[in-house]
Amino acid sequence: MFTPNFYIDQFQATKKIVADQIFKDQPELQSVAVNFIDTQTSFAKMLVDNSITVNKLIWAKLTERTTQ
């Protein structure tokens, strides 16, 4: 099974390809678009990591209560 980060990376790579094609004759806009996509990638991965951590804590607390 693929991880959420795999899907994020694949989607963002596709966006970079599209941005490269759209801004191929404007390198300054191309670099800004790629930087923006990289920032989106970091943010999305942070959200996924935080969600996984919170879910682990919730399940740990729930299982801790049911075993006592």
Backbone as a chain_set.jsonl record, in Angstrom:
{"seq": "MFTPNFYIDQFQATKKIVADQIFKDQPELQSVAVNFIDTQTSFAKMLVDNSITVNKLIWAKLTERTTQ", "coords": {"N": [[0.839, -1.175, 0.0], [0.49, 2.235, -0.738], [1.921, 5.165, 0.753], [0.551, 8.195, 2.24], [2.331, 10.286, 1.685], [3.529, 9.47, -0.683], [1.445, 9.791, -2.552], [1.086, 12.551, -2.342], [3.591, 13.464, -3.273], [3.503, 12.502, -5.927], [1.293, 13.877, -7.02], [2.124, 16.543, -6.707], [4.422, 16.523, -8.28], [3.298, 16.229, -10.782], [1.977, 18.677, -10.941], [4.215, 20.35, -11.064], [5.255, 19.664, -13.554], [3.225, 20.591, -15.224], [3.334, 23.334, -14.579], [5.902, 23.896, -15.526], [5.485, 23.598, -18.26], [3.567, 25.577, -18.782], [4.866, 27.961, -18.051], [7.202, 27.979, -19.579], [8.506, 29.811, -21.25], [8.939, 31.899, -19.573], [11.083, 32.194, -17.326], [11.362, 33.361, -14.753], [8.771, 33.377, -13.671], [8.327, 30.677, -13.749], [10.137, 29.672, -11.842], [9.073, 30.824, -9.539], [6.571, 29.58, -9.475], [7.343, 26.887, -9.129], [8.609, 27.063, -6.624], [6.387, 27.767, -5.093], [4.828, 25.448, -5.363], [6.549, 23.636, -4.11], [6.414, 24.629, -1.511], [3.717, 24.155, -0.981], [3.823, 21.376, -1.009], [5.43, 20.791, 1.233], [3.736, 21.801, 3.229], [1.447, 20.177, 2.931], [2.532, 17.665, 3.556], [3.226, 18.137, 6.204], [0.677, 18.466, 7.342], [-0.35, 15.879, 6.96], [1.467, 14.349, 8.489], [0.966, 15.435, 11.041], [-1.726, 14.712, 11.353], [-1.544, 11.918, 11.368], [-0.003, 11.552, 13.686], [-1.714, 12.603, 15.672], [-3.879, 10.848, 15.417], [-2.635, 8.445, 16.186], [-2.11, 9.028, 18.874], [-4.731, 9.336, 19.844], [-5.804, 6.742, 19.41], [-4.085, 5.291, 21.046], [-4.782, 6.267, 23.567], [-7.481, 5.486, 23.652], [-7.293, 2.676, 23.52], [-5.874, 2.256, 25.805], [-7.709, 2.911, 27.801], [-9.657, 0.941, 27.424], [-8.364, -1.384, 28.107], [-8.008, -1.278, 30.772]], "CA": [[0.0, 0.0, 0.0], [1.258, 3.47, -0.819], [1.735, 6.095, 1.859], [0.023, 9.496, 1.807], [3.412, 11.1, 1.12], [3.701, 9.036, -2.072], [0.417, 10.452, -3.36], [1.395, 13.982, -2.35], [4.729, 13.659, -4.173], [3.081, 12.267, -7.308], [0.427, 14.979, -7.434], [2.919, 17.76, -6.8], [5.303, 16.385, -9.445], [2.456, 16.521, -11.946], [1.78, 20.13, -10.967], [5.469, 20.967, -11.527], [5.337, 19.451, -15.012], [2.279, 21.534, -15.842], [3.88, 24.686, -14.41], [7.035, 24.027, -16.45], [4.953, 23.759, -19.611], [2.867, 26.859, -18.888], [5.796, 29.08, -17.902], [8.502, 27.618, -20.152], [9.163, 30.981, -21.843], [9.087, 32.911, -18.529], [11.796, 31.469, -16.254], [11.139, 33.936, -13.422], [7.486, 32.865, -13.196], [8.494, 29.23, -13.577], [10.788, 29.418, -10.552], [8.115, 31.183, -8.491], [5.565, 28.515, -9.443], [7.956, 25.691, -8.545], [8.777, 27.334, -5.193], [5.058, 27.704, -4.499], [4.46, 24.031, -5.31], [7.38, 23.025, -3.063], [5.846, 25.054, -0.229], [2.484, 23.378, -0.818], [4.219, 20.003, -0.701], [5.852, 20.773, 2.64], [2.557, 22.02, 4.066], [0.608, 18.981, 2.859], [3.199, 16.606, 4.309], [3.109, 18.491, 7.606], [-0.688, 18.141, 7.745], [-0.469, 14.421, 7.026], [2.236, 13.891, 9.656], [0.235, 15.831, 12.244], [-2.938, 13.89, 11.435], [-1.129, 10.565, 11.771], [0.42, 11.616, 15.087], [-2.906, 12.788, 16.505], [-4.634, 9.591, 15.401], [-1.914, 7.48, 17.016], [-2.349, 9.377, 20.276], [-6.13, 9.039, 20.16], [-5.961, 5.29, 19.514], [-3.358, 4.84, 22.242], [-5.613, 6.607, 24.74], [-8.682, 4.653, 23.626], [-6.951, 1.294, 23.864], [-5.43, 2.271, 27.194], [-8.917, 2.917, 28.624], [-10.405, -0.302, 27.313], [-7.619, -2.49, 28.701], [-7.967, -1.112, 32.231]], "C": [[0.887, 1.242, 0.0], [0.938, 4.377, 0.362], [1.124, 7.399, 1.342], [1.103, 10.376, 1.179], [3.693, 10.726, -0.331], [2.7, 9.757, -2.976], [0.649, 11.959, -3.445], [2.524, 14.261, -3.341], [4.326, 13.494, -5.641], [2.233, 13.424, -7.827], [1.223, 16.262, -7.627], [3.898, 17.693, -7.978], [4.532, 16.67, -10.727], [2.22, 18.02, -12.065], [3.036, 20.854, -11.451], [5.632, 20.817, -13.031], [4.428, 20.431, -15.73], [2.817, 22.963, -15.743], [5.058, 24.916, -15.347], [6.554, 24.261, -17.88], [4.286, 25.126, -19.794], [3.847, 28.027, -18.908], [7.154, 28.814, -18.554], [9.23, 28.799, -20.789], [9.327, 32.129, -20.849], [9.763, 32.268, -17.304], [11.57, 32.047, -14.857], [9.807, 33.467, -12.836], [7.548, 31.357, -12.944], [9.123, 28.923, -12.216], [9.858, 29.769, -9.39], [7.052, 30.088, -8.352], [6.117, 27.248, -8.795], [8.173, 25.877, -7.045], [7.442, 27.257, -4.455], [4.599, 26.253, -4.348], [5.271, 23.306, -4.24], [6.853, 23.379, -1.668], [4.538, 24.316, 0.049], [2.793, 21.938, -0.417], [4.621, 19.88, 0.764], [4.655, 20.913, 3.574], [1.663, 20.781, 4.089], [1.221, 17.834, 3.66], [3.133, 16.871, 5.809], [1.713, 18.149, 8.125], [-0.887, 16.638, 7.899], [0.259, 13.883, 8.257], [1.521, 14.232, 10.964], [-1.019, 14.983, 12.433], [-2.604, 12.473, 11.892], [-0.741, 10.545, 13.245], [-0.779, 11.75, 16.019], [-3.723, 11.498, 16.553], [-3.95, 8.512, 16.23], [-2.149, 7.75, 18.493], [-3.773, 9.043, 20.701], [-6.325, 7.539, 20.348], [-5.219, 4.735, 20.716], [-4.174, 5.109, 23.498], [-6.858, 5.728, 24.801], [-8.379, 3.209, 24.023], [-6.474, 1.194, 25.314], [-6.632, 2.21, 28.134], [-9.64, 1.579, 28.586], [-9.672, -1.485, 27.941], [-7.577, -2.38, 30.222], [-9.258, -1.557, 32.87]], "O": [[1.918, 1.276, 0.672], [-0.17, 4.358, 0.899], [1.173, 7.676, 0.144], [0.824, 11.128, 0.245], [4.059, 11.59, -1.127], [3.065, 10.27, -4.034], [0.435, 12.569, -4.493], [2.429, 15.182, -4.153], [4.763, 14.264, -6.496], [2.434, 13.894, -8.947], [1.016, 16.984, -8.602], [4.17, 18.716, -8.608], [5.063, 17.285, -11.651], [2.259, 18.571, -13.164], [2.942, 21.853, -12.164], [6.093, 21.738, -13.706], [4.819, 21.031, -16.731], [2.76, 23.716, -16.715], [5.204, 26.004, -15.905], [7.156, 25.038, -18.621], [4.428, 25.754, -20.843], [3.684, 28.97, -19.682], [8.16, 29.374, -18.118], [10.459, 28.789, -20.86], [9.793, 33.208, -21.217], [9.086, 31.851, -16.364], [11.584, 31.304, -13.876], [9.719, 33.19, -11.639], [6.896, 30.839, -12.037], [8.68, 28.01, -11.519], [9.858, 29.082, -8.369], [6.682, 29.716, -7.239], [5.43, 26.609, -7.998], [7.945, 24.947, -6.271], [7.37, 26.748, -3.337], [4.043, 25.881, -3.315], [4.736, 22.449, -3.536], [6.846, 22.543, -0.765], [4.282, 23.901, 1.18], [2.101, 21.357, 0.419], [4.189, 18.956, 1.452], [4.571, 20.223, 4.59], [1.178, 20.382, 5.148], [0.511, 17.116, 4.363], [3.0, 15.937, 6.6], [1.575, 17.604, 9.22], [-1.516, 16.181, 8.854], [-0.283, 13.051, 8.985], [1.477, 13.415, 11.883], [-1.336, 14.582, 13.553], [-3.316, 11.901, 12.718], [-1.11, 9.623, 13.973], [-0.843, 11.076, 17.047], [-4.204, 11.105, 17.616], [-4.626, 7.739, 16.91], [-2.361, 6.824, 19.275], [-3.992, 8.526, 21.796], [-6.936, 7.107, 21.325], [-5.693, 3.788, 21.344], [-4.245, 4.263, 24.39], [-7.248, 5.276, 25.878], [-9.134, 2.598, 24.779], [-6.654, 0.165, 25.965], [-6.58, 1.529, 29.158], [-10.175, 1.131, 29.6], [-10.301, -2.489, 28.274], [-7.144, -3.319, 30.89], [-9.399, -1.488, 34.091]]}, "num_chains": 1, "name": "protein.A"}
